[in-house]
């Protein structure tokens, strides 16, 4: 019992000394598609995008902190899909989705100098599709005659392959992944941070039961502005 009371006391003390911090951030990203299952051949290609958002951090006197953010992210990625026989049909897709991202995780800061800190991050990210467009160009052979088609439309998001009788979904409406990152914090006000995100779920409707399983990975580089300056716990202000 005394050990339990001791732990509760430590936790209560840490909570009293913990402080919240807030930040705004923005930057660019580089995304790539990774196909893990398909009847034919899928070659994923990369593209550049941007993101901007806000977030909060919950700091303790032990140097650890929790972070929770929300940002809008425009990502670009491409894929070339070939049918199983490798000849009858070839389709090229360019996706430009707009996501609302919800990164959440835990971090730690190593003080390199009085004014410079090295921060490491690790957590999960939920991506919810809210906009964007996709374009497709296809070439196929039918009765020894070559045909081609082109289509561009707003991305339809959904969980099932058939969302309604009028259209089929293009992307899953919710995508889960893990994030890891590192940043250099200057004077407890500005930070340059880089993050890597690895998708864990199929970006296409139908989940792992779908014939095709594609997963998204990305690297983002952000400039973060913190306010107010004194959000750091007493450990950093000493």
C-alpha positions, 0 to 999 in steps of 0.5 A: 500500500505504501508503494502505491501511495508513493506512486500516486504522490509522484504522479500527483506532483508531476501533474502539478508541475506539468504545463501545456504548450501550444504551437503552429506549424507548416511545411512540405511533404513527400509521399509514396505509395507501397503496394502489398497485394494486387492481381497484376503489377503496381508501381508506386510513385512519389509526389510533393505536397504541403501541410499546415496546422496547430497543436498542443503539448503537455509537459512534465518536469521529467522532460517527457511530453505528450503531443496532439495536433490537427493539420490540413495536409495536401499529399500527392502520389501516383501509381501505374497499374498493369493487369495480370497478363501484363499487356491488355490494360495499363492505367496511370493514376495521380492522387491529390487527396486533402486530409485532416491529420490527427497526430498523437504521441509522446516525446522527449527533449535532450538539452544540447545547450541552454538555448538548443534542444534535440527532441524525439517523437513517436506516436500514431496518426489518423488521416481523414479524407475531406477533399482532393482529386484523382485523375486516371488515364488507361490504355487497353487492347480490345479485339486487337484495337487499341483504346484509351480513356481519361477521367478526372474527378473529386475523390470520393471517400468511403469504407466499402468498395461500393459506397452507393449505387451512383459511385464507387469510393476512391480512397478509404475515409480513414487511414491509420499510421505510425509517426516518428520524428526529430527536431531542433528547438531554438530558444524554446520558441522555434523548431525545425522538425522532420517526421516519417509516417508509415501507413498501417492500413489499406488506403483503398476501400474494403480494407485488407479484404480488398483485392488490392492493398496499397499503403501510404508512407510520407516524410514531412518537414515543418517549421514550428512556432511555440507560444507562449515561451514559458510553457516549458516546465521548471526543469527547462527554465532553471 
